[in-house]
Amino acid sequence: MKIYTKTGDKGTTSLIGGTRLSKAHIRIEAYGTVDELNSYIGLLRDQPVNEDRRDLLKEIQDRLFTIGSHLASEPEQTRKILPDLSEEDIKLLENEMDKIDVVVPALRAFVLPGGHQSVSFGHVARTVCRRAERGVIHLQTQEEVEDSVVKYLNRLSDYLFMLCRAMTFELGIEEVTWKPRVAPKN
């Protein structure tokens, strides 16, 4: 089987179920952004600082593939057997955030992204996750999307923020806080 089919040469692609949509359709944009996010999670998984979190990050990638399969399916297909996204998946992210929260210093200000390449990759993943969430919410205003998809992406972006804080702490990097510039009063 060849990787290229030439069926998308005119700017359309197929959903699971056969319906063809423009590659600019909000559904395609939503699951494309989830796919982009999955690539960034892979980049995070490959960072030496995340060696002990590789299994968790792979689990997150698996859940993102699950989300992608739901978003890439026609509504009738989602009623058939698709991979499962459950409340336990969301709870896993919450539990991991709770573990990080007891280790890192209390947050007292907004944090500027950066300080180390691994942390920067994490912040890029976090912002792509937020974009994926917005895309799915936009799709949800027009078509049926499971609430668990939005909830998972929302929690994942929170987890990615906490992961950045954990990496900063573990790498011994200073967390740079935002100090807003205030214009002098005349």
Buried (B, 14 or more C-beta within 10 A) or exposed (E): EEEEEEEEEEEBBBBBEEBEBEEEBBBBBBBBBBBBBBEBBBBBBEBEBBEEBEEBBEBBBEBBBBBBBBBBBBEEBBEEEBEEBEEEBBEBBEEBBEEBEEEBEEEEEEBEBBBBEBBBBBBBBBBBBBBBBBBBBBBBEEEEBBEBBBBBBBBBBBBBBBBBBBBBBBBEBEBBEEEEEEEEEE
